[in-house]
Amino acid sequence: MPALANSPKVVLAVNVGGAVIPTLLSIYLLSKNGLWGRGLIATAIIAAICHALAQPIRGVGIGLPIFVAPVAAAVVAAVVSWRSAVLLAGFTGGGGRRDEWVEAPRPPRRAR
């Protein structure tokens, strides 16, 4: 991780490929399918769940167990709108928490 000279206490970084583009795509899909109300309800619920479970990690950012957002998104989307559950789960699983993605470590490669 590069060191920042005279850096502020809080650095806000936005990932274009992981935040901006998926948000624009989600807005397009919600408007095309007329799911604004259900999308906002599902997003608010997922955001509240992620906010409650997220923990700040010094020097790293915000930590959230990796399966919290997608599992919660699937359950909430099925409850909010069974008919449009796939679209809502996709939107809320990625669009409901635009803070940061946490990657799981890669498994070691097998010797061939």
Protein Blocks (a to p, Z undefined) as FASTA:
>chain_A
ZZdehiafbdcdddfklmmmmmmmmmmmmmmnopmmmmmmmmmmmmmmmmmmpccdehil
pcddfklmmmmmmmmmmmmommlmmmmmmmmmmmmmmkbccdddddddddZZ
